[in-house]
Amino acid sequence: MVEALHVSSKSQEYFIVQYIIVFSFFTVVCPVGRKLESGTCVLCPVGQYQNETGSTICKTCPEFKTTASVGSTSSNQCVYQCEAGTYVDESVYGCVDCPVDTYQDQVSQPSCIHCPGNNQTKSTRSTGSHFCHTPCPEGQEFDTQDSTCKLCPVNYYKDAQPSSRVCIKCPQGQKSLTRGSTGCVPLTSGGAMVTASVLIMILTLFAMLFK
């Protein structure tokens, strides 16, 4: 090899060309989504991507964005960092809560997952399939602690409307008579009249005593 380099400038040029060809043949060229590291192609980590072949580095996603997994191959795979219970909505440039009857247990996903069958969730932003449950009957709401339907407490109600998910406190001036109520009733006017009568009697008595 040393002698070949000193034979002549033409021979030297020929040798260098051959060396480059052989060297290029054995050079590792990594595909997209990977970078060359210590002679091996490794996947770009989460938060980075590579859309070109033969690179030794990966490109970093823009601020506040990340990738859903390793080995991303395009900047289009950089999405907003949304936590479980939410999804990425590019139209608002951010994260949106999963609506009722859906959930999402992964981060930075483009959509939420619908509950199977007619199952529903108690509220928005559900983070797992265990929040999906069979609809509770009227007068009851789902308890996420023990995954059962429980009666609404006194002065709360839940009607049969499909949109009703939780027990609602009775409006002012109304009450429910028992647990598991499906509606509220007005407070009796008779009770109010009795209370007023008692108050008048007390005031009259005080007036007589201090007359």
C-alpha positions in Angstrom: 0.0 0.0 0.0 2.8 2.4 0.9 4.7 1.6 -2.4 1.5 2.1 -4.4 1.3 5.7 -3.1 4.8 6.5 -4.3 4.8 4.9 -7.8 3.5 8.0 -9.5 0.9 10.6 -9.1 -1.4 8.7 -11.5 -0.9 5.5 -9.5 -1.5 7.4 -6.3 -4.7 8.9 -7.7 -5.9 5.4 -8.8 -5.2 4.0 -5.4 -7.1 6.8 -3.6 -10.1 6.3 -5.8 -10.1 2.6 -5.1 -9.8 3.2 -1.4 -12.7 5.6 -1.4 -14.9 3.1 -3.3 -14.0 0.2 -0.9 -14.5 2.5 2.2 -17.9 3.7 0.9 -19.0 0.1 0.3 -18.5 -0.7 4.0 -19.9 2.6 5.4 -23.2 2.1 7.3 -25.9 4.3 5.9 -28.8 4.6 8.3 -32.4 4.8 7.0 -34.8 7.6 8.0 -35.9 7.5 11.6 -32.5 6.4 12.7 -29.0 7.9 13.3 -25.5 6.4 13.2 -24.1 5.9 16.7 -20.9 3.9 17.4 -21.2 2.2 14.0 -24.8 1.1 14.6 -28.1 2.6 13.4 -30.3 3.4 16.4 -33.8 4.7 16.5 -34.4 8.4 17.1 -35.6 8.9 20.7 -39.0 10.3 21.6 -39.1 14.0 20.9 -36.8 13.7 17.8 -37.1 12.6 14.2 -34.9 12.1 11.1 -36.3 12.5 7.6 -33.0 11.9 5.8 -30.8 8.8 5.3 -27.2 8.5 6.4 -27.4 10.9 9.3 -25.4 10.8 12.5 -27.9 12.9 14.5 -31.7 13.2 14.9 -33.6 16.5 14.6 -35.4 17.9 17.6 -39.1 18.7 17.5 -40.2 22.3 17.9 -40.8 23.7 21.4 -43.8 22.2 23.3 -44.0 19.3 20.9 -42.9 15.7 21.0 -43.3 12.4 19.1 -45.6 9.5 20.2 -42.8 6.9 19.9 -39.2 6.3 18.9 -38.1 6.2 15.2 -40.1 9.1 13.9 -39.4 9.9 10.3 -41.1 13.3 9.8 -41.6 16.6 11.5 -45.3 15.9 11.0 -45.0 13.3 13.7 -44.1 16.0 16.2 -47.3 16.8 18.2 -48.2 18.8 21.2 -47.4 17.1 24.5 -50.9 16.1 25.7 -51.4 14.0 28.8 -53.7 11.0 29.2 -57.3 11.9 29.1 -56.7 14.5 26.4 -55.9 14.4 22.7 -54.0 16.6 20.2 -56.1 19.0 18.3 -54.0 20.8 15.6 -56.9 23.2 14.8 -56.5 24.8 18.2 -52.7 24.2 18.5 -53.0 22.4 21.7 -54.7 19.7 23.8 -58.4 19.1 24.3 -60.2 16.9 26.9 -61.6 13.6 25.8 -65.4 14.1 25.6 -67.9 11.9 27.6 -68.1 8.3 26.5 -64.4 8.3 25.4 -61.0 7.9 27.0 -57.3 8.0 26.2 -54.7 6.2 28.3 -51.7 7.3 26.2 -50.0 10.7 25.9 -49.9 12.9 22.8 -52.5 10.9 20.7 -54.5 12.4 17.8 -57.9 11.2 19.1 -59.7 9.5 22.0 -61.1 6.0 22.1 -64.8 5.3 22.3 -66.2 3.2 25.0 -67.4 -0.2 23.7 -71.1 -0.8 23.0 -73.4 1.5 24.9 -71.1 2.1 27.8 -70.5 5.6 28.9 -68.2 7.7 31.1 -69.2 9.8 34.1 -67.4 12.8 32.9 -64.9 14.1 30.4 -61.1 13.6 30.5 -61.2 9.9 31.2 -57.8 8.2 31.3 -58.7 4.5 30.8 -61.2 2.0 29.7 -62.1 1.2 33.4 -64.0 4.5 33.4 -66.4 3.1 30.8 -69.5 1.5 32.4 -73.0 0.4 31.8 -75.4 3.4 32.1 -76.8 3.7 35.6 -80.6 3.8 36.0 -82.4 7.0 36.9 -81.9 8.1 40.5 -78.4 6.6 40.5 -74.9 7.6 39.5 -71.7 5.7 38.8 -69.1 5.5 41.7 -65.6 5.3 40.2 -64.2 4.1 43.5 -65.9 0.7 43.5 -67.3 0.7 39.9 -71.0 0.4 41.0 -74.1 2.4 40.6 -75.2 4.2 43.8 -78.4 6.0 44.8 -78.4 9.8 44.7 -78.4 11.2 48.2 -81.3 13.2 49.7 -81.8 16.6 48.0 -80.1 15.3 44.8 -81.6 13.7 41.8 -80.9 12.2 38.4 -83.6 11.9 35.7 -83.8 9.6 32.8 -82.3 12.0 30.2 -79.5 10.3 28.2 -77.2 13.3 29.0 -77.7 12.8 32.8 -74.5 11.2 34.2 -74.3 12.5 37.8 -76.7 13.3 40.6 -77.6 17.0 40.6 -78.4 19.1 43.6 -82.0 20.3 43.8 -82.6 23.9 42.9 -83.1 26.5 45.6 -86.6 26.2 47.1 -86.9 22.5 46.2 -86.0 19.2 47.8 -86.0 15.4 47.1 -88.0 13.3 49.5 -85.8 10.2 49.5 -82.5 8.8 48.2 -82.5 7.7 44.6 -84.9 10.5 43.5 -85.5 11.2 39.9 -86.7 14.8 40.5 -87.3 17.4 43.1 -90.5 18.9 44.6 -91.2 22.4 45.9 -90.8 23.1 49.6 -94.3 23.1 51.1 -95.8 26.5 51.6 -97.6 25.2 54.7 -94.3 24.8 56.5 -93.3 28.3 55.7 -96.7 29.6 57.0 -96.3 27.7 60.2 -92.8 29.1 60.7 -94.1 32.6 60.1 -96.9 32.1 62.6 -94.6 30.9 65.3 -92.3 33.9 64.7 -95.3 36.3 65.0 -96.4 34.6 68.3 -92.9 34.9 69.8 -92.7 38.6 68.8 -96.1 39.2 70.3 -95.1 37.5 73.5 -92.0 39.6 73.8 -94.1 42.7 73.2 -96.5 41.8 76.0 -93.7 41.0 78.4 -91.8 44.3 77.9 -94.9 46.5 77.5 
